[in-house]
Amino acid sequence: MFGIIGTIISGLVVGVIAKVLMPGKDPGGFVMTILLGIAGSFLGGWGGRALGLYGEGESAGFIMSVLGSIALLFAYRMMKARQA
C-alpha cells in the first residue's frame, strides 16, 4: 500500500518540478501533473536502461525521472496545440 502512495507522491513531485523547469502555459491540472510525473519516471527508467545507466529492475534516478517528465510534458503540449 505504501508503495503505491509513495509512487503517487514522487510522481507529483517530479511532475511539479518538470512543470517549473519548462516554462509556458500547461494544459493540465493536478491529476495530469501526477500522471506526467509517474509516466516520466517510467520513461526515464526505460531510457536509462537503454543507455546502460541502470540495471534491469532498478528504478529511475531523480534526474532521469524529471527529464522523462519534461519530454512527456513537451509531447503533451504539442498534442494539445494541434487540437486547438
N, C-alpha and C positions, 0 to 999 in steps of 0.2 A: 504494500500500500504506500509506504513512504517513497518507494522508487518512482511511482507514477507522480506523486506530488512533487518530488524533487525534480523530475524531468520537466514538469509544467513550470515550476518556479525558475529553473535555469533557462528554459525556453523564453520566458518572459524577460529575464534579464538580458539575454543575448539579443532578442528582438528589439528591445528598447535601445540598446547600445548601437545596433545596426541602424535604427531609425535616426539616432542622434548623429552618427558619423556620416550618414548620407543625407545631405540637405535636400529640401524640396517638400512639396505637398504630398502626403501619403494618403492613398485611398483606402485606408483600413483603420479599424478601431482596436480595442483592447484584445479581443479574441484573435484577430488577424496578426497582431504583434506576437502573441504566444505561438500561434501556428507557424509563422515565419521563423521564429527562434528555434522551435523544435525541429522543423524541416531543415533549417540551416545547419543545425548540429549534425543531422544525419548526412547532409550533403558534404559538410566539412570533413566528417569522418571517412566517408567514401573517397573523397578527393585525397585526403591524407594517406589512406591505404594505397590508393593508386599511385601516389608519388613515392611510396615507401617510407613515409614518416611514421606510420602507425602499423602495428602488427594486427593480424586477424583477431577480432574480438575486443580490441581496445577502443575506447570511446574517443571522440574527437577532443582535441585541446580547445581551450577557450578562444584562442585567436582564430583557429580554423573554423570554429563554430560561428564566430562573428563574420568571417569572410564568406562563409556559405550563406548566412542570413542576408548579407549585403547583396550577393549575387541573386538570391531569390527575390529580394525587395526590388531590385532593378528590373528583373523579368516581370514581376507583378505590375510595376508601374507601366512598363511598355504595353502589357496586355490591356490595362485599363485605359491607356491613352488611345489605343487603336479602337476601342469600343466607343469612345466618346466622339 
